[in-house]
Amino acid sequence: MPDTPPPMPAPSSPVILADEPGSFPHSVLAERHPAIVRQVREAFPYGPEQHEALDALLASCVKGVIEPLPADATDRDRWSAWGMDAYTGRSWFDVPWLWSESHFYRRLLDAVGYFGPGPWQGIDPFRPSKLAELDSRETDEELAALDDLAGRPAHEQAAALLHGSLWGNRADLGFRLSDASAEDKAAVPSLVADDSDTLWALLEGAADTRDAGGTGGPGAAGTLCLIADNAGRELIPDLLLIAHLLAHGRIQRAVLHVKPYPYYVSDATTADVVDALRRLTRAPGEAAAHGHQLWSAMADGRLTVRAHPFSCAPLPYADMPDDLREELATADLTVVKGDLNYRRLVGDRRHPVTTPFAEATAHFPGPVAALRTLKSDVVTGLDVDTEAALVAAEGHRWRTSGTHALIQVRP
């Protein structure tokens, strides 16, 4: 019988809702989601059926109530198990924010005919913006920086690529190596938590075990799972980090978890992984070398892509199904990327920021690291002085501005 997750202590922090006017979650539902509907409406020459459905979704998510998925939806039973039956008929603002956000994107795909049948089946409504980002001048400049990075010592390359993955499309791909002395002098550091030494130690420990002939679970030794966040200029640094770890023997195998269908505007799917690899292989210099290395790694199984249905669940990772739990338990390290995945990892609740990261992630089935740029309210694992400095300098905005980031690890 599959293992069941360990019992969770009764959470004391309230679940985040979007019912408070002026709050960040309220602005997402009331302002960002309508803007996304308009953006999608203009991205393709949709027909009257899609336009009518998008208009209905716009009206529903601003002033209406949650409705069930169509009776013939292939994932209706799954969404029912995920809470749809309990929330049907309630305002989008009065249910957990994580749930309402996720359900919005599922309904958006229905509106444009993504799940078919019909001519728009499988057409990613966010693809134009993803491709525009991949083909941008900024991407050219970032990839060109890899040529300079190649001449630096391996440990500097690793640190730079880790920070490139952390900052995503804010990376200047120097690869945004943090100036440690500047961080020490700054009243408000951009990196509010940094467990990178622990992260490298975990990978070194896995390598030492392999060198000593040790064994872990089936396929465990040297396995990195990376739960991806966004496509485009944020996915490319993730892939480059994987390429470096494979090339330098820090890992033997990587498993890249992506979304099974388009989600949260720019979240990565398998098609986005292919687009990113093609972008790398078309680039000059070191970028192309990394691209070809990754392409070969996929061909021989050192890099695999997973798109588990739970990746689009409106639930925290504490509720992950047994098959996914068992898979992640075999990894030497799971790296969880981005803001949404962080909310799912620690729970989308109003935690005190001093809540230990290890406590918030005790449910996770193996060693886990979070690489996250702060773009929502949820934060754990900070000390009192750091929080006080952030609040004094920026008020509440430090949590959502995207100007701060963290690297947190629970071995």
Stockholm file with secondary structure:
# STOCKHOLM 1.0

chainA/1-411         MPDTPPPMPAPSSPVILADEPGSFPHSVLAERHPAIVRQVREAFPYGPEQHEALDALLASCVKGVIEPLPADATDRDRWSAWGMDAYTGRSWFDVPWLWSESHFYRRLLDAVGYFGPGPWQGIDPFRPSKLAELDSRETDEELAALDDLAGRPAHEQAAALLHGSLWGNRADLGFRLSDASAEDKAAVPSLVADDSDTLWALLEGAADTRDAGGTGGPGAAGTLCLIADNAGRELIPDLLLIAHLLAHGRIQRAVLHVKPYPYYVSDATTADVVDALRRLTRAPGEAAAHGHQLWSAMADGRLTVRAHPFSCAPLPYADMPDDLREELATADLTVVKGDLNYRRLVGDRRHPVTTPFAEATAHFPGPVAALRTLKSDVVTGLDVDTEAALVAAEGHRWRTSGTHALIQVRP
#=GR chainA/1-411 SS CCCCCCCCCCCCSCBCCSCSTTSHHHHIIIIIHHHHHHHHHHHSCCCHHHHHHHHHHHHHHHHSBCCCCCTTCTTHHHHHHTTHHHHTTSBGGGSCHHHHHHHHHHHHHHHTTTTSSSTTTTCCTTHHHHHHHHTSHHHHHHHHHHHHHTTSCHHHHHHHHHHHHHHGGGCCSSCCCCCHHHHHHCSSCSEEEECHHHHHHHHHHHHHHHHTTCCCSTTTTTEEEEECCBSTTTHHHHHHHHHHHHHTTSCSEEEEECBSSCCTTTBCBHHHHHHHHHHHHHSSHHHHHHHHHHHHHHHHTSEEEECCGGGGCSSCGGGCCHHHHHHHHTCSEEEEESHHHHHHHHCSBCCCTTSCHHHHTTTSSSCEEEEEECCSSCCCSCCHHHHHHHHHHHGGGGGTSSSCEEEEEEC
#=GC SS_cons         CCCCCCCCCCCCSCBCCSCSTTSHHHHIIIIIHHHHHHHHHHHSCCCHHHHHHHHHHHHHHHHSBCCCCCTTCTTHHHHHHTTHHHHTTSBGGGSCHHHHHHHHHHHHHHHTTTTSSSTTTTCCTTHHHHHHHHTSHHHHHHHHHHHHHTTSCHHHHHHHHHHHHHHGGGCCSSCCCCCHHHHHHCSSCSEEEECHHHHHHHHHHHHHHHHTTCCCSTTTTTEEEEECCBSTTTHHHHHHHHHHHHHTTSCSEEEEECBSSCCTTTBCBHHHHHHHHHHHHHSSHHHHHHHHHHHHHHHHTSEEEECCGGGGCSSCGGGCCHHHHHHHHTCSEEEEESHHHHHHHHCSBCCCTTSCHHHHTTTSSSCEEEEEECCSSCCCSCCHHHHHHHHHHHGGGGGTSSSCEEEEEEC
//
